Amino acid sequence: MMFDLVNKRALVTGASGGIGGAIAESLHKQGATVILSGTRLDVLQSVADKLGERVHVTACDLSKVSGAKELVKDCDDFVGGVDILVNNAGLSRDNLVLRMKDEDWDKVLSINLTASFHLSKACLRGMMKQRFGRIINITSIVGLTGNAGQANYAASKSGMIGMSKSLALEVASRGITVNCVAPGFVVTPMTDALSDKQREKLLGAIPTGRLGQVGDVAAGVVFLASNEASYVTGQTLHVNGGMAMI
């Protein structure tokens, strides 16, 4: 089986969201043991119930530095460590720069970027010891293109890419790869709220003529987590239907 993840331990943050849940399900399907982390325990538990065996659930407050350390300790207690880290947790607080509150800038950078740094750092010791690891950061098309009203979100997602490249250089010799997946516009409750006119305009900018599905993003993560991707590091996989060809 290609992309065989049997005996691998995967931590997925933001697993209560649509993309996070799909990533967890796809990794699990390939044989991985999955630790689901997020803020909505009821949703995490429903994902776990759907998957069945080889699943653990843990709540985490990633806005605190201690949250990352506690989360990795939970993984150690559950399954003895982390082989695959998927930094998917994220939020947005959109506004034009002139109207953006300082706390909205700080909150988005804290969860989207700083928490990814702390989690990566906390997982690295174990990965370096076993000379294997996969860190996969979920960034965004707007981290490359920018987007009006999303200076904080775009900065956090662009920062993820720079951080990933730097970290990839530091740990490549230890059998650890660090990559990003950058989704374009994916079918979520947010895109469901678009008006027909907004949707038509958006689809006109996507060469494939459709919005992405959560499974499109999850497939990229599975590849990057696999042994088949061992020669791929410091890269960003763009999953956007051709909307931005970078």
Secondary structure, 3 states (H helix, E strand, C coil): CCCCCCCCEEEECCCCCHHHHHHHHHHHHCCCEEEEEECCHHHHHHHHHHHCCCEEEEECCCCCHHHHHHHHHHHHHHHCCCCEEEECCCCCCCECHHHCCHHHHHHHHHHHHHHHHHHHHHHHHHHHHHCCEEEEEECCCHHHHCCCCEHHHHHHHHHHHHHHHHHHHHHHHHCEEEEEEEECCECCHHHHCCCHHHHHHHHHCCCCCCCECHHHHHHHHHHHHCHHHCCCCCCEEEECCCCCCC
